[in-house]
Amino acid sequence: MKKIVCLILLACILLLPVVGCAQDKGGSVDAYLSGFTAGRYGVTDPSNPIVEFTFEDYGTVRVELYPSIAPKSVANFLRYVDDKFYDGTIMHRVIEGFMIQGGGYYLDGYTIMDKATYPAIEGEFSSNGFANDLKHTLGVLSMARANDPNSATSQWFICSATASHLDGNYAAFGKIVDQESAQVVLAVSQVQTVYVSASFANFPYPPVTLTSVRRLK
């Protein structure tokens, strides 16, 4: 782990109201998820993994992963989930009308710290020679990467709007399953951001923290 950059928190920045979107559905996870049908939102295959992102002060986002579309991306992501790697990490890049990104950093006081990751994986998208027809629409989960198409490690993003320019260039591998999840993604996408450095030009302030990312099934 290494220190990235110290945050200079400006007193003039107004605190945003938080939005609570989670509701207690009761009953088993399977019973809850069985109520959704394929379509804009819903579970497309009951055998697929389902993960739940818990955003502090905002609620939960439930995502179905698609190993049949991007098997290496799904396996890589679940490896981090099972390690509880994402617990306590922050969203470090948020652009309204585009996406919310996290999975690589946490705060130590006012200092942004990165986390040690597993080796990078092959990019599962068409411009890298891999067939992946999952479009980047609202609620789609995709792997973040650097310029190298095979540089994705732990970071991911969730689209808060259609981003068709990413299709074929980033490894989409999951999608939200319910309207509540969409509401949380949209709420997080609308937080105020500040410029910290060139690497953190759209940094949420107040910070948005992931309490946990867990497998539901």
C-alpha positions as CSV (number, residue, x, y, z in Angstrom):
1,M,0.0,0.0,0.0
2,K,1.2,3.5,-0.6
3,K,0.1,7.0,0.1
4,I,-1.5,8.7,-2.9
5,V,-2.4,12.3,-2.0
6,C,-3.6,14.4,0.9
7,L,-7.0,15.9,0.7
8,I,-7.4,19.6,1.4
9,L,-10.9,19.9,2.6
10,L,-12.4,23.3,1.9
11,A,-14.7,24.8,4.6
12,C,-16.8,26.5,1.9
13,I,-18.0,23.2,0.5
14,L,-21.6,22.5,1.6
15,L,-22.4,19.1,3.0
16,L,-24.9,17.3,0.9
17,P,-28.0,15.6,2.3
18,V,-27.8,11.9,2.2
19,V,-30.4,9.7,0.6
20,G,-31.5,6.4,2.1
21,C,-32.9,4.0,-0.5
22,A,-32.7,0.6,1.1
23,Q,-35.8,-1.2,2.4
24,D,-36.1,-4.4,4.4
25,K,-37.8,-6.8,2.0
26,G,-37.9,-9.6,4.5
27,G,-37.8,-13.3,3.7
28,S,-35.0,-15.1,1.9
29,V,-32.8,-13.6,-0.7
30,D,-34.0,-16.2,-3.3
31,A,-37.6,-15.4,-2.6
32,Y,-36.9,-11.7,-3.0
33,L,-35.0,-12.1,-6.2
34,S,-37.5,-14.5,-7.7
35,G,-39.9,-11.6,-7.9
36,F,-38.0,-10.0,-10.7
37,T,-38.3,-10.9,-14.3
38,A,-35.9,-10.4,-17.2
39,G,-36.2,-7.0,-18.8
40,R,-34.8,-3.6,-18.0
41,Y,-34.1,-4.8,-14.5
42,G,-34.4,-8.3,-13.2
43,V,-32.5,-11.6,-12.8
44,T,-31.9,-13.1,-16.2
45,D,-30.5,-16.5,-15.0
46,P,-31.1,-17.8,-11.5
47,S,-27.8,-19.7,-11.5
48,N,-25.8,-16.4,-11.9
49,P,-24.1,-14.9,-8.9
50,I,-25.8,-11.9,-7.2
51,V,-23.7,-9.4,-5.2
52,E,-24.9,-6.6,-3.0
53,F,-23.0,-3.3,-2.6
54,T,-23.8,-1.4,0.6
55,F,-23.1,2.3,0.3
56,E,-22.9,4.1,3.7
57,D,-25.8,6.5,4.0
58,Y,-27.2,5.7,0.6
59,G,-28.5,2.1,0.6
60,T,-27.8,-1.0,-1.4
61,V,-27.2,-1.9,-5.0
62,R,-27.8,-5.5,-6.1
63,V,-26.1,-6.7,-9.2
64,E,-26.4,-9.9,-11.2
65,L,-23.0,-11.1,-12.6
66,Y,-22.7,-12.7,-16.1
67,P,-20.0,-15.4,-16.2
68,S,-21.3,-16.5,-19.6
69,I,-20.5,-13.0,-21.0
70,A,-17.2,-12.2,-19.2
71,P,-16.0,-15.2,-17.2
72,K,-12.5,-13.8,-16.2
73,S,-14.0,-10.5,-15.2
74,V,-16.6,-12.2,-13.0
75,A,-14.1,-14.6,-11.4
76,N,-11.6,-11.7,-10.8
77,F,-14.3,-9.5,-9.2
78,L,-15.6,-12.3,-7.0
79,R,-12.1,-13.0,-5.8
80,Y,-11.9,-9.5,-4.4
81,V,-15.5,-9.8,-3.0
82,D,-14.7,-13.0,-1.2
83,D,-11.5,-11.4,0.3
84,K,-13.7,-8.5,1.6
85,F,-11.3,-6.3,-0.3
86,Y,-13.9,-3.7,-1.0
87,D,-15.0,-3.2,2.6
88,G,-14.3,0.4,3.6
89,T,-13.2,1.5,0.2
90,I,-14.4,4.8,-1.3
91,M,-15.9,5.9,-4.6
92,H,-13.0,8.0,-6.0
93,R,-14.5,9.1,-9.4
94,V,-18.1,10.2,-9.9
95,I,-19.4,12.0,-13.0
96,E,-23.1,12.8,-13.1
97,G,-24.8,11.4,-16.2
98,F,-22.0,8.9,-16.8
99,M,-20.8,6.6,-14.0
100,I,-19.6,6.0,-10.5
101,Q,-16.2,4.4,-10.0
102,G,-14.6,2.7,-7.0
103,G,-12.7,-0.4,-5.9
104,G,-9.2,0.8,-5.4
105,Y,-8.8,3.3,-2.7
106,Y,-9.6,4.1,1.0
107,L,-9.2,7.1,3.3
108,D,-6.6,7.2,6.1
109,G,-7.7,10.4,7.7
110,Y,-7.6,13.0,4.9
111,T,-5.1,10.9,2.8
112,I,-6.2,8.8,-0.1
113,M,-4.5,5.4,0.0
114,D,-4.4,2.6,-2.6
115,K,-4.7,-1.1,-2.0
116,A,-2.5,-3.9,-3.2
117,T,-4.2,-5.9,-5.9
118,Y,-3.9,-9.2,-7.7
119,P,-2.3,-9.3,-11.2
120,A,-4.2,-7.6,-14.0
121,I,-6.6,-9.6,-16.1
122,E,-7.3,-9.9,-19.9
123,G,-9.8,-7.3,-21.1
124,E,-13.0,-9.1,-22.2
125,F,-14.3,-6.7,-24.9
126,S,-14.4,-6.7,-28.6
127,S,-11.6,-4.2,-29.3
128,N,-9.4,-6.6,-27.5
129,G,-10.5,-9.6,-29.5
130,F,-13.2,-10.9,-27.1
131,A,-16.9,-11.1,-27.9
132,N,-18.9,-9.2,-25.3
133,D,-22.3,-7.8,-26.4
134,L,-23.4,-6.4,-23.0
135,K,-24.1,-2.7,-23.6
136,H,-23.1,0.1,-21.1
137,T,-26.6,1.2,-20.1
138,L,-27.9,2.5,-16.7
139,G,-26.9,0.0,-14.0
140,V,-24.3,-2.0,-15.9
141,L,-21.2,-3.0,-14.0
142,S,-18.0,-2.9,-15.9
143,M,-14.2,-3.2,-15.2
144,A,-12.2,0.0,-15.0
145,R,-8.7,0.0,-16.6
146,A,-5.8,2.1,-17.8
147,N,-4.8,2.6,-21.4
148,D,-3.5,-1.0,-21.6
149,P,-6.5,-3.1,-22.5
150,N,-5.2,-5.9,-20.2
151,S,-4.7,-3.7,-17.1
152,A,-7.9,-4.2,-15.1
153,T,-7.4,-5.3,-11.5
154,S,-9.8,-4.4,-8.7
155,Q,-11.5,-1.2,-9.9
156,W,-15.0,-1.1,-11.5
157,F,-17.7,1.3,-12.4
158,I,-21.5,1.3,-12.6
159,C,-23.1,3.3,-15.3
160,S,-25.6,6.0,-14.2
161,A,-26.7,6.6,-17.8
162,T,-26.2,5.0,-21.2
163,A,-22.5,5.3,-22.2
164,S,-22.4,3.7,-25.7
165,H,-18.9,5.0,-26.4
166,L,-17.7,2.4,-23.9
167,D,-19.3,-0.5,-25.7
168,G,-16.6,-2.8,-27.1
169,N,-13.8,-1.1,-25.2
170,Y,-14.5,-2.0,-21.6
171,A,-15.5,-5.3,-20.0
172,A,-19.1,-5.1,-18.9
173,F,-19.9,-8.1,-16.7
174,G,-23.1,-7.4,-14.6
175,K,-26.2,-5.3,-14.2
176,I,-28.4,-4.1,-11.4
177,V,-31.6,-6.2,-10.7
178,D,-34.1,-3.7,-9.3
179,Q,-35.4,-0.1,-9.3
180,E,-34.1,0.5,-5.8
181,S,-30.5,-0.2,-7.0
182,A,-31.0,2.3,-9.8
183,Q,-32.1,4.9,-7.3
184,V,-29.0,4.4,-5.2
185,V,-26.7,4.6,-8.3
186,L,-28.4,7.8,-9.4
187,A,-28.2,9.3,-5.9
188,V,-24.5,8.6,-5.7
189,S,-23.9,9.9,-9.2
190,Q,-25.3,13.3,-8.1
191,V,-23.1,14.0,-5.2
192,Q,-20.9,17.0,-5.2
193,T,-17.3,16.5,-6.3
194,V,-14.0,18.4,-5.9
195,Y,-10.7,18.5,-7.8
196,V,-8.0,16.9,-5.7
197,S,-5.4,16.2,-8.3
198,A,-5.2,15.1,-12.0
199,S,-5.7,11.6,-10.8
200,F,-8.7,12.6,-8.7
201,A,-10.4,15.2,-10.7
202,N,-14.0,14.2,-9.8
203,F,-13.6,13.1,-6.2
204,P,-16.8,13.0,-4.1
205,Y,-16.9,15.3,-1.1
206,P,-18.2,14.4,1.4
207,P,-16.6,11.0,0.6
208,V,-18.9,8.1,-0.4
209,T,-17.8,4.9,1.4
210,L,-18.6,1.3,0.6
211,T,-19.5,-0.5,3.8
212,S,-19.3,-3.9,2.1
213,V,-19.7,-5.9,-1.1
214,R,-21.1,-9.3,-0.5
215,R,-22.4,-12.3,-2.4
216,L,-26.1,-12.9,-1.9
217,K,-26.0,-16.1,-3.9
